[in-house]
């Protein structure tokens, strides 16, 4: 019985727009043969997997249909589950028929998995629909069709979508005007639609040639002609996000940066997580072992967690010993901040004390109760923490009458340097901003990757972190109103809005720091 090859439409460019069916097939495939334009989408799901195979020849050029079909057939005959990932929308652009015909000639059966079409997705991300107002019909054409009769597309109530029309905008506009369409008809040209590199030029048929020339942009894109383009004033939502297109460096691991990175994405940014520390077990595990035994046998009144890493270290020991959250019954649990509290809840433990003010050791001490022998049967606190933690919390708890078992739950060591292209981007201004959430992230990032470029926006979670950044020659642009990562992200977004407003007022088209590279912006002190 022959195996079926899934032909998947990659869609307009945003990997999140893959259909559920397409994503499932890609993850389960043994081999994915992808068009060059769809490789980045495949990598979002598969990484740099050996399963991913570009549909290109030895020179990096696209294979012809016959060669691609033979490549697919060879892997099918070996018993592999093969997926063929086609760029864009092959149902619309005509490549689907050619692909299927080539595969059937080599006796390969197919399943067709359609996707989100650039015809509708790109206008939606550019901020307009295809009908509405005076527009009542839609026509889709290929700019490379030399037999087009432009007189068929001059009706004012018609929206015209020209695939791959970006670089031929002047020619298309001239043809439409010559055929009788009004020179005042709105035009939008969108390149890299649905991705962080999306850019939309708006003009009219009469002005698009000069506007496109002045913009100095090139490359494939979708051109839309019609009154619907005016809907951008109401519907624009993607390119107007406060951090749209910003590459923001987050010096944290993916596990630690989860909520922060998601919030940055909501503001339109692309977070890039670069761990600056590596977490390792303590050199001698006996102290932790005794502390866990004491926790279970009732030695402690309180357990205080100062980081998500401390939570993870204790939970891993619990799992190792066959314990679960029920062992915390009868204990009072404190968490130094929202992220640590959430990590505890994920394990099934609800913290009794989380600072409502400053999320730090001092903030925790401000709300920690004094020891009262009439109320508290036990005066001992279990404090699992890093090997480099300060003694502030221990001293403060002692002053409140508590005895503390200060236990090294994990060690922190400087992480390995990031990839060469990340280091180069940090030093050359390839990142628009970097978020520092502690003094150690400042020191460690500079230690493993170098100092951020002068154009990069520096955002710090608190005064101490900002002071460390300044000591290392950085100028702090954003200081969080509160020492919380969510507030830090919000304040960065507000800063991005302010930069956009200033650029608009000055008539500047570029407002992203990485695009400006203005050496006069500031000098490192």
C-alpha positions as CSV (number, residue, x, y, z in Angstrom):
1,X,0.0,0.0,0.0
2,X,1.5,3.3,-1.1
3,X,2.0,6.0,1.5
4,X,0.3,9.4,1.1
5,X,2.3,12.6,0.9
6,X,0.7,15.7,2.5
7,X,0.9,18.8,0.4
8,X,0.7,21.7,3.0
9,X,0.2,25.3,2.2
10,X,2.6,27.3,4.3
11,X,0.5,30.4,4.1
12,X,1.4,34.1,4.1
13,X,4.5,34.0,6.4
14,X,3.4,34.0,10.1
15,X,4.0,30.4,11.4
16,X,1.1,30.9,13.9
17,X,-1.2,31.0,10.9
18,X,-0.6,27.4,10.0
19,X,-3.7,25.3,10.3
20,X,-4.0,22.8,13.2
21,X,-3.9,20.0,10.7
22,X,-0.8,21.3,9.0
23,X,1.1,21.8,12.3
24,X,0.2,18.3,13.4
25,X,1.4,16.7,10.2
26,X,4.7,18.7,10.3
27,X,5.4,17.6,13.8
28,X,4.8,13.9,13.0
29,X,6.6,13.8,9.7
30,X,9.8,11.8,9.2
31,X,10.9,14.1,6.3
32,X,9.7,17.6,5.4
33,X,10.6,18.8,1.9
34,X,10.1,22.6,2.1
35,X,10.2,25.4,-0.4
36,X,13.0,27.9,0.3
37,X,10.5,30.6,1.1
38,X,8.8,28.3,3.7
39,X,11.9,27.1,5.5
40,X,11.6,29.6,8.3
41,X,8.0,28.6,9.0
42,X,9.1,24.9,9.2
43,X,12.0,25.8,11.5
44,X,9.6,27.4,14.0
45,X,8.0,24.0,14.6
46,X,11.0,21.7,13.9
47,X,14.1,23.8,14.7
48,X,17.1,22.9,12.7
49,X,16.0,19.4,12.5
50,X,17.6,16.8,10.2
51,X,14.1,16.0,9.1
52,X,13.9,19.3,7.3
53,X,15.0,19.2,3.7
54,X,15.1,22.3,1.5
55,X,13.6,21.8,-2.0
56,X,16.7,23.4,-3.6
57,X,19.6,22.1,-5.7
58,X,23.3,22.2,-4.8
59,X,23.5,25.9,-5.7
60,X,20.6,26.8,-3.4
61,X,18.2,27.4,-6.3
62,X,14.7,26.0,-6.4
63,X,14.4,22.5,-7.8
64,X,12.2,22.0,-10.8
65,X,8.9,20.1,-10.3
66,X,10.3,16.8,-11.6
67,X,13.4,16.9,-9.3
68,X,11.3,17.7,-6.3
69,X,8.8,14.9,-7.1
70,X,11.7,12.4,-7.4
71,X,13.1,13.6,-4.0
72,X,9.8,13.0,-2.4
73,X,9.2,9.7,-4.0
74,X,12.7,8.4,-2.9
75,X,11.8,9.0,0.7
76,X,8.4,7.6,0.4
77,X,9.8,4.4,-1.0
78,X,12.1,4.1,2.1
79,X,8.9,4.1,4.2
80,X,9.2,7.6,5.6
81,X,6.2,9.8,6.4
82,X,6.8,12.7,4.0
83,X,5.3,16.2,4.1
84,X,5.8,18.7,1.2
85,X,5.6,22.3,2.5
86,X,4.7,24.7,-0.3
87,X,5.2,28.4,0.1
88,X,2.2,30.8,0.0
89,X,-1.1,29.5,-1.2
90,X,-0.7,26.9,-4.0
91,X,-4.4,26.7,-4.4
92,X,-4.5,30.3,-5.7
93,X,-1.2,30.7,-7.5
94,X,-1.6,27.5,-9.6
95,X,1.5,25.6,-8.2
96,X,-0.7,23.0,-6.6
97,X,-1.8,21.4,-9.9
98,X,1.7,21.2,-11.2
99,X,3.0,19.7,-8.0
100,X,0.3,17.0,-7.9
101,X,0.8,16.1,-11.6
102,X,4.6,15.7,-11.0
103,X,4.0,13.5,-7.9
104,X,1.5,11.3,-9.7
105,X,3.9,10.6,-12.5
106,X,6.2,9.0,-9.9
107,X,3.3,7.1,-8.4
108,X,2.9,9.1,-5.2
109,X,-0.5,9.7,-3.7
110,X,-1.3,13.0,-2.1
111,X,-3.4,14.7,0.6
112,X,-4.0,18.4,0.2
113,X,-3.9,20.6,3.3
114,X,-5.0,24.1,2.3
115,X,-4.0,27.0,4.5
116,X,-4.6,30.7,5.2
117,X,-4.3,32.5,1.9
118,X,-2.2,35.6,1.5
119,X,-5.0,37.0,-0.6
120,X,-7.1,37.6,2.6
121,X,-4.4,37.4,5.4
122,X,-2.1,40.1,4.0
123,X,-4.8,42.8,3.6
124,X,-6.2,41.8,7.1
125,X,-2.8,42.4,8.7
126,X,-2.3,45.5,6.6
127,X,-5.5,46.9,8.1
128,X,-8.3,46.5,5.6
129,X,-10.8,44.0,4.2
130,X,-11.5,43.2,0.6
131,X,-15.0,44.4,0.4
132,X,-17.1,47.0,2.2
133,X,-18.2,50.6,1.5
134,X,-18.4,51.0,-2.2
135,X,-16.4,47.8,-3.0
136,X,-18.6,44.8,-3.8
137,X,-16.4,42.4,-5.8
138,X,-12.9,41.0,-5.6
139,X,-10.6,40.0,-8.5
140,X,-7.3,38.2,-8.0
141,X,-4.6,38.3,-10.7
142,X,-0.9,37.4,-11.0
143,X,1.3,40.3,-11.9
144,X,3.4,38.1,-14.1
145,X,0.5,37.2,-16.4
146,X,1.5,39.0,-19.6
147,X,-1.9,38.4,-21.2
148,X,-3.9,40.5,-18.7
149,X,-6.4,42.9,-20.2
150,X,-6.5,45.7,-17.6
151,X,-9.8,47.1,-19.0
152,X,-11.5,44.1,-17.2
153,X,-10.5,45.6,-13.9
154,X,-11.5,49.3,-14.1
155,X,-14.9,49.1,-12.3
156,X,-14.8,51.5,-9.3
157,X,-16.7,49.0,-7.1
158,X,-14.1,46.3,-7.6
159,X,-11.1,45.4,-5.4
160,X,-8.2,44.1,-7.3
161,X,-5.6,41.9,-5.6
162,X,-2.3,41.5,-7.5
163,X,-0.1,38.7,-6.4
164,X,3.6,39.4,-6.6
165,X,2.7,42.9,-7.7
166,X,4.9,44.9,-5.4
167,X,7.9,45.3,-7.7
168,X,5.7,45.9,-10.7
169,X,3.4,48.5,-9.1
170,X,4.3,51.3,-11.4
171,X,3.7,49.2,-14.5
172,X,0.4,47.8,-13.1
173,X,-0.8,51.3,-12.1
174,X,0.0,52.7,-15.6
175,X,-1.9,49.9,-17.2
176,X,-5.0,50.4,-15.1
177,X,-5.0,54.2,-15.5
178,X,-4.6,53.8,-19.3
179,X,-7.5,51.3,-19.3
180,X,-9.7,53.8,-17.6
181,X,-9.4,53.4,-13.8
182,X,-9.3,56.6,-11.9
183,X,-5.8,57.8,-11.0
184,X,-7.1,58.7,-7.5
185,X,-7.9,55.0,-6.7
186,X,-6.2,54.0,-3.4
187,X,-3.3,51.5,-3.6
188,X,-1.6,49.5,-0.9
189,X,1.7,47.5,-1.3
190,X,2.5,45.1,1.5
191,X,5.8,43.2,1.7
192,X,6.6,40.4,4.2
193,X,2.9,40.4,5.1
194,X,1.9,38.9,8.5
195,X,5.5,38.9,9.8
196,X,7.4,41.4,11.9
197,X,9.1,42.7,8.8
198,X,5.7,43.7,7.3
199,X,5.7,47.1,5.6
200,X,2.8,48.7,3.8
201,X,3.1,51.6,1.4
202,X,-0.1,53.5,0.7
203,X,-0.6,55.7,-2.4
204,X,-2.9,56.1,-5.4
205,X,-2.7,54.8,-8.9
206,X,-1.4,58.2,-9.9
207,X,1.3,58.5,-7.2
208,X,2.3,54.9,-6.5
209,X,5.3,55.0,-8.9
210,X,6.9,58.0,-7.1
211,X,6.0,56.7,-3.6
212,X,7.5,53.3,-4.3
213,X,10.6,54.8,-5.7
214,X,11.1,57.1,-2.7
215,X,10.6,54.2,-0.3
216,X,13.5,52.3,-1.9
217,X,11.9,48.9,-1.0
218,X,12.1,45.8,-3.1
219,X,11.0,42.2,-3.0
220,X,7.8,40.2,-3.5
221,X,4.6,41.5,-2.0
222,X,0.9,41.9,-2.5
223,X,-0.6,44.9,-4.2
224,X,-4.2,45.9,-3.6
225,X,-6.2,48.4,-5.6
226,X,-9.5,49.8,-4.4
227,X,-11.3,52.0,-2.0
228,X,-11.0,49.3,0.7
229,X,-7.4,50.6,1.4
230,X,-9.0,53.6,3.1
231,X,-10.2,51.2,5.8
232,X,-6.7,51.4,7.3
233,X,-7.7,54.5,9.2
234,X,-10.1,52.3,11.2
235,X,-8.8,48.7,11.0
236,X,-5.1,49.1,11.2
237,X,-4.0,46.9,14.2
238,X,-0.8,45.1,13.4
239,X,1.7,47.7,12.2
240,X,0.4,50.1,14.9
241,X,1.4,48.0,17.9
242,X,3.8,50.0,20.2
243,X,6.7,47.7,19.7
244,X,5.9,46.4,16.2
245,X,8.8,44.7,14.7
246,X,11.2,45.3,17.6
247,X,13.7,42.6,18.4
248,X,13.9,42.6,22.2
249,X,16.7,40.7,23.9
250,X,15.6,38.9,27.1
251,X,18.5,37.7,29.1
252,X,16.6,34.7,30.6
253,X,16.0,31.1,29.8
254,X,12.9,30.2,27.8
255,X,11.3,28.8,31.0
256,X,12.0,32.0,33.0
257,X,11.0,34.3,30.2
258,X,7.7,32.7,29.3
259,X,5.2,35.3,30.6
260,X,7.5,38.2,29.7
261,X,8.1,37.0,26.2
262,X,4.3,36.5,25.6
263,X,3.6,40.0,26.8
264,X,6.3,41.4,24.5
265,X,4.7,39.5,21.6
266,X,1.3,41.1,22.4
267,X,3.0,44.5,22.1
268,X,4.3,43.5,18.6
269,X,7.8,42.6,19.6
270,X,9.9,39.6,18.8
271,X,11.5,38.4,22.0
272,X,14.9,36.6,21.8
273,X,15.7,34.7,24.9
274,X,19.4,34.4,25.8
275,X,20.2,32.7,29.1
276,X,23.0,34.4,31.0
277,X,23.2,31.8,33.8
278,X,23.1,28.1,34.0
279,X,21.5,26.4,37.0
280,X,23.2,23.3,38.4
281,X,22.6,21.1,41.5
282,X,24.5,21.9,44.7
283,X,27.9,20.3,45.0
284,X,26.9,18.5,48.1
285,X,23.2,17.4,48.1
286,X,23.1,16.2,51.7
287,X,22.0,19.6,53.1
288,X,19.0,19.7,50.8
289,X,18.2,16.1,51.6
290,X,18.0,16.9,55.3
291,X,16.0,20.0,54.7
292,X,13.4,18.1,52.6
293,X,13.1,15.4,55.3
294,X,12.6,18.2,57.9
295,X,9.9,19.8,55.8
296,X,8.0,16.5,55.7
297,X,8.5,15.7,59.4
298,X,7.4,19.1,60.7
299,X,10.7,20.8,61.5
300,X,9.6,24.1,59.8
301,X,6.8,26.7,60.3
302,X,7.6,28.5,57.0
303,X,9.2,27.8,53.7
304,X,10.4,30.9,51.8
305,X,11.0,30.8,48.0
306,X,13.0,33.6,46.5
307,X,13.0,32.5,42.8
308,X,11.5,30.1,40.4
309,X,14.7,28.2,40.3
310,X,14.4,27.5,44.1
311,X,10.8,26.2,43.4
312,X,12.1,24.0,40.6
313,X,14.9,22.7,42.8
314,X,12.6,21.7,45.6
315,X,10.0,20.2,43.3
316,X,12.6,18.1,41.6
317,X,13.7,16.7,44.9
318,X,10.0,16.0,45.8
319,X,9.6,14.1,42.6
320,X,12.8,12.2,43.2
321,X,11.6,11.1,46.7
322,X,8.1,10.3,45.5
323,X,6.5,13.3,47.2
324,X,4.0,15.8,46.0
325,X,2.3,19.1,47.0
326,X,0.5,17.4,49.9
327,X,3.7,17.4,51.8
328,X,3.3,21.2,52.2
329,X,0.1,20.7,54.3
330,X,0.4,22.6,57.6
331,X,3.3,24.7,56.4
332,X,3.2,28.4,55.6
333,X,4.7,29.3,52.2
334,X,6.1,32.6,51.1
335,X,7.1,33.7,47.6
336,X,9.2,36.7,46.8
337,X,7.3,37.7,43.6
338,X,4.5,36.9,41.2
339,X,6.6,34.6,39.0
340,X,7.7,32.6,41.9
341,X,4.2,32.4,43.3
342,X,3.0,31.2,39.9
343,X,5.6,28.5,39.8
344,X,4.4,27.3,43.2
345,X,0.8,27.2,42.0
346,X,1.8,25.1,39.0
347,X,3.1,22.6,41.5
348,X,-0.1,22.7,43.4
349,X,1.0,24.9,46.3
350,X,-0.8,28.1,47.1
351,X,1.6,30.7,48.7
352,X,0.4,32.3,51.9
353,X,2.6,35.4,51.6
354,X,3.5,37.3,48.4
355,X,4.8,40.9,48.8
356,X,2.1,43.4,47.7
357,X,4.8,46.1,47.3
358,X,8.4,45.7,46.2
359,X,9.1,42.2,45.0
360,X,12.4,41.7,46.7
361,X,13.9,40.4,49.9
362,X,13.3,43.8,51.5
363,X,9.7,43.7,50.3
364,X,9.1,40.3,51.7
365,X,10.6,41.3,55.1
366,X,8.3,44.3,55.2
367,X,5.3,42.0,55.4
368,X,6.8,39.0,57.2
369,X,5.3,38.6,60.7
370,X,7.4,38.6,63.9
371,X,7.8,35.4,65.6
372,X,5.2,35.0,68.4
373,X,5.7,31.9,70.6
374,X,2.0,32.0,71.6
375,X,0.9,31.8,68.0
376,X,3.7,29.9,66.2
377,X,4.5,26.5,67.6
378,X,7.8,26.4,65.6
379,X,10.2,29.2,65.0
380,X,12.2,27.8,62.1
381,X,12.2,28.8,58.4
382,X,13.4,26.7,55.5
383,X,15.1,29.0,52.9
384,X,16.2,27.2,49.7
385,X,18.2,29.5,47.6
386,X,21.1,30.0,45.2
387,X,24.7,29.7,46.2
388,X,25.3,33.4,45.5
389,X,22.3,34.8,47.3
390,X,22.8,37.7,49.7
391,X,22.3,37.4,53.4
392,X,19.7,40.2,53.5
393,X,16.7,37.9,54.0
394,X,18.4,35.7,56.6
395,X,19.5,38.7,58.7
396,X,16.0,40.2,58.5
397,X,14.3,37.0,59.5
398,X,16.6,36.7,62.5
399,X,15.8,40.2,63.6
400,X,12.1,39.2,63.5
401,X,12.8,36.3,65.9
402,X,13.0,33.4,63.4
403,X,15.7,30.8,63.0
404,X,16.6,30.1,59.4
405,X,17.9,27.0,57.7
406,X,19.7,28.7,54.9
407,X,20.2,25.9,52.3
408,X,21.9,26.0,49.0
409,X,19.3,24.4,46.7
410,X,21.1,25.1,43.4
411,X,24.2,26.8,42.0
412,X,24.3,29.5,39.4
413,X,27.1,29.6,36.9
414,X,27.6,31.9,34.0
415,X,26.0,30.5,30.8
416,X,27.9,29.7,27.7
417,X,28.2,32.5,25.1
418,X,25.2,32.7,22.7
419,X,25.6,31.9,19.0
420,X,27.9,34.2,17.0
421,X,25.1,35.9,15.1
422,X,23.4,36.8,18.5
423,X,26.7,38.3,19.8
424,X,27.2,40.3,16.6
425,X,23.6,41.6,16.8
426,X,24.1,42.7,20.4
427,X,27.3,44.6,19.7
428,X,26.2,46.0,16.3
429,X,22.7,47.3,17.2
430,X,20.7,44.4,15.7
431,X,18.5,44.5,18.8
432,X,16.1,47.3,19.4
433,X,16.0,46.9,23.2
434,X,17.3,44.7,26.0
435,X,15.4,44.0,29.2
436,X,17.5,43.6,32.3
437,X,15.7,42.0,35.3
438,X,18.6,42.0,37.7
439,X,22.1,43.2,38.2
440,X,23.5,39.8,37.5
441,X,21.8,39.7,34.1
442,X,23.7,42.9,33.2
443,X,27.0,41.6,34.3
444,X,26.6,38.2,32.8
445,X,25.2,39.3,29.5
446,X,28.2,41.7,29.0
447,X,30.5,39.0,30.2
448,X,29.3,36.3,27.7
449,X,28.2,38.5,24.7
450,X,29.6,42.0,25.0
451,X,28.0,45.4,25.6
452,X,24.8,46.4,23.8
453,X,25.2,48.9,21.0
454,X,24.6,52.6,21.8
455,X,21.4,52.7,19.8
456,X,19.8,49.8,21.7
457,X,17.1,50.9,24.2
458,X,18.2,49.8,27.8
459,X,15.3,48.9,30.1
460,X,15.8,48.0,33.7
461,X,13.5,46.5,36.3
462,X,14.7,48.6,39.3
463,X,17.2,51.2,40.5
464,X,19.8,48.7,41.6
465,X,19.8,47.1,38.1
466,X,19.9,50.5,36.5
467,X,22.9,51.4,38.6
468,X,24.7,48.3,37.6
469,X,23.9,49.0,33.9
470,X,25.3,52.6,34.2
471,X,28.4,51.3,36.0
472,X,29.0,49.2,32.8
473,X,28.8,52.2,30.5
474,X,25.1,51.9,29.5
475,X,22.5,54.7,29.4
476,X,19.2,53.5,30.9
477,X,16.2,54.6,28.8
478,X,13.4,52.9,30.6
479,X,13.1,52.3,34.4
480,X,10.1,50.2,35.5
481,X,7.5,52.1,37.6
482,X,7.4,48.9,39.7
483,X,9.9,46.1,40.1
484,X,7.8,43.7,38.1
485,X,8.6,42.2,34.7
486,X,5.0,42.9,33.4
487,X,5.4,46.6,34.3
488,X,8.9,46.6,32.7
489,X,7.4,45.3,29.4
490,X,4.5,47.8,29.6
491,X,6.9,50.7,30.2
492,X,9.0,49.6,27.3
493,X,5.9,49.6,25.1
494,X,5.1,53.2,26.3
495,X,8.6,54.2,25.4
496,X,8.1,52.7,21.9
497,X,4.9,54.6,21.5
498,X,6.7,57.8,22.4
499,X,9.5,57.1,19.9
500,X,6.9,56.5,17.2
501,X,5.1,59.7,18.0
502,X,8.3,61.7,17.9
503,X,9.2,60.1,14.5
504,X,5.8,60.9,13.1
505,X,6.0,64.5,14.3
506,X,9.4,64.9,12.7
507,X,8.2,63.3,9.4
508,X,10.6,60.3,9.8
509,X,9.6,56.9,8.4
510,X,12.0,55.0,10.6
511,X,11.5,54.8,14.4
512,X,12.8,51.4,15.4
513,X,16.2,51.9,17.1
514,X,17.9,49.0,15.2
515,X,16.9,50.7,11.9
516,X,18.2,54.1,12.8
517,X,21.7,53.4,14.0
518,X,22.1,57.0,14.9
519,X,25.5,57.3,16.5
520,X,24.6,60.7,17.9
521,X,21.7,59.3,19.9
522,X,23.8,59.0,22.9
523,X,27.3,58.3,23.9
524,X,28.1,55.6,26.4
525,X,29.3,57.1,29.6
